[in-house]
Amino acid sequence: MRISTFIAAYNAERYVAQALDSVLAQTLPSNEIIVVDDGSTDGTADVLRSFAGRVRLIPQQNRGPARALNVAIAASTGDTYAFLDCDDLWEPDKLRMQGAALSSDHDLEAVFGYVRQFASPDLDSKAVREYVVPEGPQPGISKNALLIRREAFERVGRFNEELTASDFVDWYARANILGLRWRMLPEVVALRRHHPGNAGRLLRSRAHDETLLGLKRSVDLRRQRQAPTEDA
């Protein structure tokens, strides 16, 4: 198993080093780590350059996370894909546990795990009170909690670059319609950070609209697949 890990980074200087440290601390290391700097205007590029030799950095003009991840995927050599948002974290055994699940079941195409959410510890107490953070771990239907075989990912297709706030909803809907064979591990594999710069918080209205669009497209795709052919 050769694991490629992908991170899309935009104005992420505050947290991207911690994200990368959690990838580099894995008990089963990634074979390659590809980070696309999506046209950051802060100090993200300087932070990423401090990881030279351990991380492959690809700069691009600001085109959104879906485009950034697709660029990283196109440049990769692994047979298994993992993803991490630039402000979140992995638990140290994430890749080892999920890699073992894929290795033990050749019919299994993808593995998710649980996610624990937290208010970023660098925030003051007043800011923390503004966030609604679930107390316990939750099933992680997200990129952060996913490990997937390359063939399975390509069968579903890459991320829709028209979507800039909720690309995974569209991808996951397609995956289910196309019969992706996946399992949810009971262990926590990722940590989701709450902070003022969360994309879902900044782009809440757009994410809502894109989620509805993705669901509509998934319904249309399901109907197309269920429609009888002329020869039937």
ROTOR-687984 format. One record per residue: residue number from 1; z, y, x of N, C-alpha, C in turn. Coordinates in Angstrom, 3 decimals. Atoms other than C-alpha are relative to their C-alpha. Last residue first. Layout:
% residues N
ATOM   pos        nup     nnorth      neast       caup    canorth     caeast        cup     cnorth      ceast
ATOM   NUM          Z          Y          X          Z          Y          X          Z          Y          X
...
END
This chain:
% residues 232
ATOM   pos        nup     nnorth      neast       caup    canorth     caeast        cup     cnorth      ceast
ATOM   232     -1.058      0.830      0.596    -22.427     -2.866    -34.720     -0.353     -0.382     -1.421
ATOM   231      0.377      1.417     -0.045    -25.670     -1.721    -33.107      1.014     -0.888     -0.696
ATOM   230      1.133      0.222      0.890    -25.166      1.903    -34.143     -0.403     -1.455     -0.078
ATOM   229      1.270     -0.329     -0.622    -21.710      1.886    -32.560     -1.129     -0.296     -0.980
ATOM   228      0.922      1.126     -0.180    -18.536      1.923    -34.643     -1.302      0.475      0.632
ATOM   227      1.163     -0.095      0.874    -16.121      4.841    -34.012     -0.932     -1.178      0.252
ATOM   226     -0.157      0.871      1.145    -12.841      3.785    -32.412     -1.230     -0.020     -0.902
ATOM   225     -0.099      1.385     -0.463    -13.622      5.190    -28.969      0.094     -0.991     -1.153
ATOM   224      1.271      0.397     -0.602    -14.879      8.459    -30.414      0.022     -1.460      0.425
ATOM   223      0.961      0.204      1.080    -11.837      8.733    -32.678     -1.353     -0.456      0.536
ATOM   222     -0.368      1.240      0.690     -9.500      8.227    -29.738     -0.991     -0.305     -1.128
ATOM   221      0.393      1.123     -0.856    -11.338     10.886    -27.728      0.319     -1.328     -0.671
ATOM   220      1.462      0.108      0.036    -11.083     13.380    -30.591     -0.481     -1.185      0.837
ATOM   219      0.345      0.537      1.323     -7.359     12.697    -30.945     -1.509     -0.189     -0.112
ATOM   218     -0.349      1.416     -0.034     -6.930     13.174    -27.175     -0.312     -0.666     -1.341
ATOM   217      1.027      0.723     -0.747     -8.853     16.436    -27.339      0.294     -1.494      0.041
ATOM   216      1.210      0.048      0.822     -6.572     17.698    -30.086     -1.095     -0.789      0.700
ATOM   215     -0.224      0.991      1.056     -3.510     16.735    -28.059     -1.215     -0.122     -0.908
ATOM   214      0.045      1.335     -0.587     -4.844     18.595    -25.029      0.195     -1.089     -1.037
ATOM   213      1.396      0.299     -0.312     -5.590     21.692    -27.099     -0.132     -1.403      0.578
ATOM   212      0.689      0.270      1.258     -2.085     21.648    -28.597     -1.463     -0.360      0.239
ATOM   211     -0.504      1.284      0.491     -0.587     21.337    -25.124     -0.694     -0.376     -1.300
ATOM   210      0.701      1.054     -0.736     -2.848     24.122    -23.867      0.475     -1.380     -0.432
ATOM   209      1.383      0.060      0.464     -1.623     26.496    -26.574     -0.751     -1.147      0.681
ATOM   208      0.000      0.458      1.393      2.032     25.726    -25.862     -1.428     -0.177     -0.499
ATOM   207     -0.294      1.434     -0.029      1.506     26.033    -22.108     -0.010     -0.588     -1.406
ATOM   206      1.216      0.695     -0.425     -0.176     29.411    -22.628      0.216     -1.506      0.018
ATOM   205      0.985     -0.088      1.078      2.772     30.682    -24.641     -1.277     -0.751      0.357
ATOM   204     -0.424      0.774      1.167      5.343     29.418    -22.136     -1.056      0.005     -1.113
ATOM   203      1.242      0.181      0.755      3.548     30.659    -19.022      0.248     -0.752     -1.299
ATOM   202      0.845     -1.183     -0.137      6.515     32.138    -17.166     -1.229     -0.071     -0.892
ATOM   201     -0.716     -1.148      0.538      8.963     29.511    -18.430     -0.878      1.251      0.018
ATOM   200     -0.148      0.181      1.436      6.670     26.513    -17.981      0.719      1.162     -0.669
ATOM   199      1.282     -0.280      0.638      5.679     27.811    -14.558      0.108     -0.119     -1.519
ATOM   198      0.632      1.203      0.559      9.318     27.908    -13.514     -1.295      0.366     -0.710
ATOM   197      1.422      0.106     -0.303      9.927     31.187    -11.647     -0.669     -1.256     -0.504
ATOM   196      0.830     -0.990      0.703     13.245     32.073    -13.283     -1.494     -0.153      0.233
ATOM   195     -0.157     -1.289     -0.675     14.891     28.801    -12.188     -0.955      0.993     -0.657
ATOM   194      0.173     -1.123      0.911     15.405     25.276    -13.545      0.272      1.296      0.758
ATOM   193     -0.774     -1.218     -0.216     14.841     22.494    -10.977     -0.321      1.050     -1.080
ATOM   192      0.754     -1.176      0.438     13.633     19.061    -11.987      0.887      1.234      0.048
ATOM   191     -0.899     -1.044      0.475     15.072     16.159     -9.985     -0.832      1.225     -0.338
ATOM   190      0.361     -1.391     -0.278     13.102     12.966     -9.443      1.011      0.947     -0.631
ATOM   189      0.895     -0.089     -1.159     13.535      9.176     -9.195     -0.309      1.437      0.384
ATOM   188      0.430     -1.386     -0.194     16.457      8.466    -11.511     -0.832      0.075      1.276
ATOM   187     -0.646     -0.818     -1.023     16.568      4.720    -12.119     -0.536      1.436      0.003
ATOM   186     -1.217     -0.636      0.516     15.660      2.998    -15.397      0.683      0.929      0.999
ATOM   185     -1.179      0.509     -0.695     12.048      2.315    -14.326      1.251      0.724     -0.510
ATOM   184     -1.026     -1.006     -0.270      9.429      3.113    -16.959      1.181     -0.658      0.700
ATOM   183     -1.382      0.410      0.256      6.388      0.833    -16.812      0.926      1.168      0.327
ATOM   182     -1.058     -0.623     -0.767      2.655      1.495    -16.977      1.378     -0.509     -0.433
ATOM   181     -1.103      0.962      0.010     -0.593     -0.172    -18.004      1.123      0.539      0.894
ATOM   180     -0.695      0.078     -1.290     -3.003      2.660    -18.779      1.204     -0.925     -0.122
ATOM   179     -0.776      1.221     -0.213     -4.783      1.779    -22.011      0.634     -0.139      1.361
ATOM   178      0.780      0.917     -0.830     -7.575      4.354    -22.135      0.801     -1.231      0.422
ATOM   177      1.158      0.430      0.776     -5.898      6.145    -25.036     -0.810     -1.038      0.767
ATOM   176     -0.451      0.892      1.063     -2.620      6.242    -23.124     -1.166     -0.528     -0.825
ATOM   175     -0.458      1.256     -0.595     -4.227      7.647    -19.990      0.431     -0.992     -1.069
ATOM   174      1.171      0.821     -0.335     -6.144     10.277    -21.954      0.421     -1.363      0.527
ATOM   173      0.598      0.395      1.281     -2.910     11.581    -23.458     -1.226     -0.869      0.241
ATOM   172     -0.794      1.106      0.523     -1.306     11.531    -20.016     -0.530     -0.486     -1.341
ATOM   171      0.265      1.215     -0.788     -4.088     13.659    -18.536      0.729     -1.204     -0.591
ATOM   170      1.376      0.448      0.236     -3.970     16.267    -21.315     -0.279     -1.308      0.725
ATOM   169      0.032      0.444      1.406     -0.182     16.543    -21.135     -1.375     -0.552     -0.329
ATOM   168     -0.420      1.392      0.073     -0.403     16.660    -17.327     -0.002     -0.531     -1.427
ATOM   167      1.074      0.950     -0.297     -2.533     19.809    -17.234      0.430     -1.457     -0.197
ATOM   166     -0.479      1.295      0.515      0.075     21.946    -18.992     -1.045     -1.087      0.239
ATOM   165     -1.444      0.018      0.261     -0.065     25.488    -17.569      0.519     -1.360     -0.439
ATOM   164     -0.753     -0.554     -1.122     -3.474     26.057    -15.957      1.510     -0.068     -0.186
ATOM   163     -1.394     -0.138      0.408     -5.788     23.994    -18.117      0.825      0.448      1.198
ATOM   162     -0.058     -1.092      0.972     -9.509     24.519    -17.524      1.435      0.291     -0.422
ATOM   161     -0.207     -1.265     -0.695     -9.137     22.427    -14.373     -0.049      1.204     -0.929
ATOM   160      0.913     -0.961      0.622     -8.657     19.236    -16.394      0.275      1.383      0.581
ATOM   159     -0.616     -1.001      0.863     -6.866     16.844    -14.050     -1.045      0.998     -0.494
ATOM   158     -0.824     -1.004     -0.665     -8.781     13.869    -12.699      0.492      1.047     -0.994
ATOM   157      0.675     -1.243     -0.335    -10.028     10.887    -14.643      0.963      1.009      0.598
ATOM   156     -0.399     -1.005      0.986     -8.376      7.997    -16.472     -0.751      1.305      0.224
ATOM   155      0.487      0.501      1.290    -10.310      5.451    -14.426      0.352      0.983     -1.112
ATOM   154      1.403     -0.387      0.114     -9.715      7.573    -11.314     -0.611     -0.513     -1.309
ATOM   153      0.092     -1.445      0.182     -5.968      7.297    -11.807     -1.448      0.427     -0.205
ATOM   152     -0.453     -0.323      1.354     -6.158      3.545    -12.349     -0.111      1.495     -0.261
ATOM   151      1.036      0.436      0.937     -8.251      2.983     -9.234      0.369      0.368     -1.434
ATOM   150      1.157     -0.898     -0.051     -5.844      5.096     -7.153     -1.058     -0.382     -1.033
ATOM   149      1.080      0.513     -0.837     -2.791      3.126     -8.221     -1.214      0.926     -0.091
ATOM   148      1.129      0.616      0.692     -0.067      5.253     -9.733     -1.038     -0.493      0.997
ATOM   147      0.732      0.611     -1.116      3.413      6.499     -8.819     -1.098     -0.847     -0.636
ATOM   146      1.098      0.969      0.067      4.821      8.939    -11.363     -0.382     -0.535      1.379
ATOM   145     -0.620      1.317      0.149      8.158     10.760    -11.755     -1.010     -1.135      0.060
ATOM   144     -1.046      0.199     -1.001      7.004     14.139    -10.480      0.541     -1.415      0.027
ATOM   143      0.598      0.316     -1.305      3.771     13.927    -12.472      1.067     -0.337      1.020
ATOM   142      0.439     -1.178     -0.736      5.730     13.757    -15.720     -0.627     -0.442      1.312
ATOM   141      1.448      0.044      0.204      6.858     11.311    -18.381     -0.555      1.271      0.618
ATOM   140      0.847     -1.004     -0.624     10.324     11.129    -16.867     -1.484     -0.244     -0.207
ATOM   139      1.240      0.640     -0.438     12.716      9.286    -19.135     -0.996      1.048      0.475
ATOM   138      0.930      0.260      1.093     15.860     11.466    -19.258     -1.223     -0.727      0.522
ATOM   137      1.393      0.272     -0.348     18.900     11.753    -17.020     -0.833     -0.319     -1.239
ATOM   136      0.287      1.299     -0.594     22.075     13.239    -18.477     -1.460     -0.153      0.372
ATOM   135     -1.083      0.490     -0.849     23.414     16.727    -19.120     -0.362     -1.295      0.720
ATOM   134     -0.575      1.263      0.498     20.232     18.323    -20.407      1.031     -0.553      0.979
ATOM   133      0.288      1.111     -0.908     19.805     21.871    -19.019      0.634     -1.274     -0.567
ATOM   132     -0.460      1.180      0.724     19.576     24.793    -21.448     -0.431     -1.214      0.819
ATOM   131      0.833      1.199      0.023     19.269     27.770    -19.144      0.662     -1.098     -0.820
ATOM   130      1.184     -0.228      0.832     20.704     31.251    -19.776     -0.865     -1.243     -0.146
ATOM   129     -0.373      0.140      1.408     24.146     30.246    -18.503     -1.192      0.188     -0.934
ATOM   128     -0.101      1.422      0.318     22.658     29.708    -15.032      0.303     -0.200     -1.481
ATOM   127      1.353      0.534      0.183     21.585     33.353    -14.844      0.048     -1.462     -0.425
ATOM   126      0.559     -0.596      1.207     25.143     34.555    -15.426     -1.391     -0.551     -0.281
ATOM   125     -0.544      0.691      1.179     26.515     32.097    -12.863     -0.551      0.573     -1.301
ATOM   124     -1.365     -0.414      0.327     24.274     33.378    -10.088      0.419     -0.613     -1.336
ATOM   123     -0.080     -0.991      1.066     21.268     31.338     -9.052      1.448      0.403     -0.252
ATOM   122      0.036     -1.342     -0.580     21.074     29.606     -5.651      0.074      1.100     -1.051
ATOM   121     -1.319     -0.455     -0.456     22.283     26.325     -7.165     -0.001      1.388      0.636
ATOM   120      0.054     -0.196     -1.443     19.049     25.868     -9.155      1.311      0.603      0.507
ATOM   119      0.168     -1.428     -0.241     19.986     24.723    -12.635      0.080      0.227      1.502
ATOM   118     -1.131     -0.763     -0.531     19.513     20.981    -12.828     -0.362      1.474      0.109
ATOM   117      0.281     -1.420     -0.097     17.363     18.354    -14.539      1.243      0.750      0.480
ATOM   116     -1.207     -0.785      0.277     17.585     14.605    -13.917     -0.340      1.476      0.216
ATOM   115     -0.098     -1.317     -0.640     14.379     12.593    -14.201      1.331      0.639     -0.404
ATOM   114     -0.769     -1.032      0.682     13.989      8.890    -14.986      0.064      1.282      0.841
ATOM   113     -1.441      0.178     -0.105     11.192      6.768    -13.598      0.710      1.131     -0.708
ATOM   112     -0.784     -1.212      0.167      7.460      6.252    -14.054      1.468     -0.335      0.261
ATOM   111     -1.441      0.092      0.213      5.303      3.443    -12.704      0.562      1.412     -0.155
ATOM   110     -0.755     -1.224     -0.265      1.546      2.965    -12.807      1.465     -0.217     -0.333
ATOM   109      0.817     -1.053     -0.599     -1.128      0.270    -12.829      0.796      1.234      0.412
ATOM   108     -0.606     -1.302      0.263      0.832     -2.932    -13.444     -0.789      1.073      0.739
ATOM   107      0.595     -0.517      1.225     -1.397     -6.003    -13.447      0.527      1.389     -0.351
ATOM   106      1.342     -0.505     -0.296     -0.562     -6.666     -9.780     -0.729      0.485     -1.248
ATOM   105      0.756      0.241      1.230      3.134     -6.952    -10.565     -1.391      0.608      0.162
ATOM   104     -0.451      1.252      0.622      5.478     -7.266     -7.588     -0.784     -0.360     -1.254
ATOM   103      0.317      1.146     -0.858      3.687     -4.691     -5.443      0.342     -1.328     -0.654
ATOM   102      1.446      0.209     -0.013      3.693     -2.091     -8.228     -0.375     -1.242      0.814
ATOM   101      0.418      0.397      1.359      7.435     -2.471     -8.818     -1.498     -0.263     -0.046
ATOM   100     -0.378      1.399      0.194      8.165     -2.425     -5.074     -0.439     -0.496     -1.376
ATOM    99      0.939      0.824     -0.758      6.215      0.808     -4.690      0.296     -1.481     -0.156
ATOM    98      1.234      0.063      0.771      8.251      2.337     -7.504     -1.065     -0.816      0.724
ATOM    97     -0.204      0.728      1.253     11.543      1.486     -5.870     -1.308     -0.143     -0.774
ATOM    96     -0.327      1.407     -0.290     10.455      2.482     -2.364      0.140     -0.800     -1.291
ATOM    95      1.214      0.744     -0.340      8.689      5.660     -3.509      0.295     -1.475      0.268
ATOM    94      1.039     -0.083      1.030     11.728      7.062     -5.309     -1.203     -0.876      0.326
ATOM    93      0.580      1.325      0.207     14.410      5.824     -2.916     -1.155     -0.009     -0.997
ATOM    92      0.490      0.648     -1.228     15.299      9.267     -1.481     -0.700     -1.337     -0.210
ATOM    91     -1.108      0.789     -0.537     15.476     11.052     -4.876     -0.528     -0.833      1.178
ATOM    90     -0.045      1.445      0.208     12.565     13.435     -5.220      1.326     -0.552      0.478
ATOM    89     -0.481      0.899     -1.044     12.816     17.195     -5.595     -0.187     -1.455     -0.410
ATOM    88     -0.834      1.126      0.424     11.344     20.127     -7.516      0.284     -0.944      1.160
ATOM    87     -1.383     -0.472      0.114     10.015     23.587     -6.655      0.963     -1.108     -0.406
ATOM    86     -0.449     -0.648     -1.230      6.581     22.600     -5.304      1.431      0.516     -0.060
ATOM    85      0.101     -1.441      0.169      5.906     20.084     -8.051      0.708      0.687      1.161
ATOM    84     -1.273     -0.723      0.109      5.661     16.551     -6.694     -0.291      1.478     -0.188
ATOM    83      0.090     -1.446      0.187      2.874     14.001     -7.054      1.406      0.597     -0.041
ATOM    82     -1.274     -0.549      0.464      2.320     10.398     -5.965     -0.116      1.522     -0.013
ATOM    81     -0.203     -1.445      0.084     -0.938      8.468     -5.607      1.402      0.331     -0.500
ATOM    80     -1.035     -0.261      0.983     -1.682      4.928     -4.409      0.337      1.490      0.056
ATOM    79      0.353      0.820      1.156     -4.748      3.659     -2.527      1.028      0.136     -1.118
ATOM    78     -0.921      1.036      0.473     -4.466      6.458      0.002     -0.550     -0.812     -1.146
ATOM    77      0.469      1.324     -0.433     -7.276      8.305      1.788      0.856     -1.133     -0.548
ATOM    76     -0.981      1.028     -0.333     -6.968     11.805      0.358     -0.648     -1.318      0.391
ATOM    75     -0.157      0.061     -1.450     -9.302     14.812      0.485      0.857     -1.178      0.463
ATOM    74      1.317      0.216     -0.603    -10.570     14.444     -3.088      0.096     -0.157      1.514
ATOM    73      0.404      1.382      0.283     -6.983     14.045     -4.288     -1.321     -0.316      0.674
ATOM    72     -0.810      0.884     -0.843     -5.948     17.285     -2.590     -0.411     -1.450     -0.178
ATOM    71      0.458     -0.194     -1.377     -8.831     19.192     -4.190      0.763     -0.930      0.940
ATOM    70      1.281      0.700     -0.107     -7.944     17.700     -7.580     -0.590      0.138      1.395
ATOM    69     -0.254      1.433     -0.103     -4.343     18.786     -7.067     -1.299     -0.795      0.110
ATOM    68     -0.636      0.279     -1.291     -5.339     22.376     -6.321      0.241     -1.500      0.179
ATOM    67      1.020     -0.068     -1.044     -7.760     22.503     -9.259      0.594     -0.358      1.357
ATOM    66      0.899      1.127      0.240     -5.042     21.332    -11.638     -1.095     -0.050      1.064
ATOM    65     -0.497      1.269     -0.554     -2.502     23.672    -10.058     -0.926     -1.176     -0.218
ATOM    64     -0.892      0.750      0.866     -4.460     26.890    -10.675      0.365     -1.362      0.557
ATOM    63      0.800      0.640      1.049     -7.515     28.493     -9.087      0.865     -0.810     -0.961
ATOM    62     -0.811      0.365      1.161     -5.938     30.941     -6.635     -0.872     -0.500     -1.140
ATOM    61     -0.240     -1.143      0.854     -8.179     30.858     -3.596      0.738     -0.478     -1.249
ATOM    60      1.096     -0.318      0.910     -7.729     27.779     -1.453      0.324      1.307     -0.713
ATOM    59     -0.071     -1.256      0.751     -5.681     26.656      1.535     -1.184      0.149     -0.950
ATOM    58      1.327     -0.442      0.416     -5.399     22.978      2.543      0.164      1.304     -0.777
ATOM    57      0.057     -1.205      0.814     -2.316     21.944      4.519     -1.455      0.372     -0.280
ATOM    56      1.352     -0.563     -0.058     -1.831     18.408      5.816     -0.074      1.159     -0.974
ATOM    55      0.629     -0.299      1.286      1.870     17.730      6.329     -1.404      0.538      0.248
ATOM    54     -0.566      0.925      0.975      3.830     16.199      9.198     -0.676      0.113     -1.366
ATOM    53     -0.131      1.307     -0.620      1.988     17.724     12.135      0.588     -1.049     -0.926
ATOM    52      1.215      0.454     -0.676      2.563     21.252     10.869      0.254     -1.304      0.739
ATOM    51      0.064      1.454      0.148      5.665     21.513      8.670     -1.250     -0.579      0.676
ATOM    50     -1.142      0.545     -0.746      6.447     25.074      9.821      0.063     -1.519     -0.094
ATOM    49      0.396      0.177     -1.408      2.925     25.955      8.672      1.145     -0.545      0.841
ATOM    48      0.779      1.229     -0.129      4.056     25.314      5.097     -0.428     -0.235      1.446
ATOM    47     -0.901      1.144      0.174      6.779     27.948      5.321     -0.758     -1.302      0.218
ATOM    46     -0.838      0.077     -1.199      4.343     30.483      6.755      0.959     -1.183     -0.089
ATOM    45      0.826      0.525     -1.098      1.804     29.731      3.996      0.824     -0.135      1.277
ATOM    44      0.203      1.446      0.125      4.459     30.178      1.294     -0.752     -0.576      1.183
ATOM    43     -0.097      0.648     -1.302      5.474     33.649      2.520     -0.209     -1.504     -0.033
ATOM    42     -1.301     -0.193     -0.641      4.234     35.521     -0.545      0.007     -0.713      1.348
ATOM    41     -0.056     -1.354     -0.551      0.680     36.001     -1.837      1.358      0.310      0.620
ATOM    40     -1.306     -0.672      0.042     -0.101     32.336     -2.504     -0.071      1.381      0.657
ATOM    39      0.150     -1.445     -0.087     -3.765     31.423     -2.988      1.304      0.767     -0.074
ATOM    38      0.893     -0.507      1.037     -3.188     27.878     -4.220     -0.040      1.530      0.000
ATOM    37     -0.536     -1.333      0.263     -1.705     26.463     -1.023     -0.991      0.713     -0.911
ATOM    36      1.006     -1.034      0.196     -2.765     22.828     -1.294      0.709      1.300     -0.332
ATOM    35     -0.453     -1.159      0.761     -0.283     20.387      0.196     -1.142      0.997     -0.079
ATOM    34      1.001     -1.060      0.059     -1.338     16.925      1.328      0.515      1.101     -0.920
ATOM    33     -0.517     -1.020      0.910      1.245     14.395      2.464     -0.983      1.162      0.049
ATOM    32      0.507     -1.350     -0.208     -0.101     11.235      4.058      0.584      0.906     -1.072
ATOM    31      0.934      0.111     -1.120      1.195      7.714      4.565     -0.682      1.327      0.298
ATOM    30      1.402     -0.193      0.353      4.166      8.547      2.388     -0.860     -0.186      1.248
ATOM    29      0.705     -1.260     -0.240      7.423      7.148      3.701     -1.404      0.012     -0.607
ATOM    28      1.352      0.500     -0.208      9.417      4.357      2.034     -0.875      1.229      0.187
ATOM    27     -0.251      1.257     -0.714     13.032      5.444      2.510     -1.288     -0.815      0.167
ATOM    26      0.153      1.238      0.757     11.840      8.913      1.524      0.252     -1.237      0.859
ATOM    25     -1.226      0.801     -0.085     13.279     11.822      3.535     -0.119     -1.332     -0.733
ATOM    24     -0.123      0.531     -1.358      9.847     13.391      4.180      1.228     -0.891      0.166
ATOM    23      1.099      0.945     -0.207      9.271     13.808      0.445      0.139     -0.672      1.372
ATOM    22     -0.298      1.173      0.824     12.709     15.357     -0.086     -1.109     -1.037      0.088
ATOM    21     -1.067      0.766     -0.646     12.116     17.688      2.869      0.322     -1.256     -0.803
ATOM    20      0.589      0.796     -1.073      8.824     18.721      1.281      1.054     -0.821      0.741
ATOM    19      0.846      1.026      0.599     10.540     19.826     -1.911     -0.583     -0.906      1.076
ATOM    18     -0.896      1.033      0.522     13.251     21.606      0.046     -0.795     -1.129     -0.655
ATOM    17     -0.531      0.741     -1.152     10.591     23.472      2.052      0.939     -1.110     -0.462
ATOM    16      0.937      1.043     -0.423      8.784     24.368     -1.191      0.501     -0.778      1.207
ATOM    15     -0.439      1.374      0.218     11.802     26.121     -2.703     -0.899     -1.069      0.620
ATOM    14     -1.445      0.166      0.201     11.812     29.853     -1.958      0.426     -1.457     -0.006
ATOM    13     -0.743     -0.074     -1.261      8.346     30.110     -0.403      1.491     -0.318     -0.162
ATOM    12     -1.090      0.977      0.048      6.664     28.821     -3.554      0.914      0.075      1.217
ATOM    11     -1.152     -0.892     -0.147      4.192     31.575     -4.326      1.304     -0.790     -0.063
ATOM    10      0.384     -1.389      0.249      1.747     28.848     -5.420      1.248      0.872      0.016
ATOM     9     -1.000     -1.032     -0.254      2.023     25.328     -4.053     -0.574      1.381     -0.262
ATOM     8      0.689     -1.274      0.186      0.201     22.227     -5.299      1.052      1.097      0.110
ATOM     7     -0.763     -1.145      0.487      1.814     19.111     -3.843     -0.942      1.182     -0.119
ATOM     6      0.676     -1.265      0.217      0.195     15.697     -3.349      0.959      1.057     -0.547
ATOM     5     -0.841     -0.878      0.800      1.516     12.458     -1.873     -0.619      1.387     -0.048
ATOM     4      0.339     -1.406     -0.195     -0.874      9.758     -0.675      0.861      0.824     -0.948
ATOM     3     -0.392     -1.012      0.973      0.632      6.281     -0.441     -0.441      1.382      0.448
ATOM     2      0.092     -1.251     -0.746     -1.043      3.376      1.376      0.193      1.149     -0.995
ATOM     1      0.000     -1.198      0.850      0.000      0.000      0.000      0.000      1.245      0.883
END
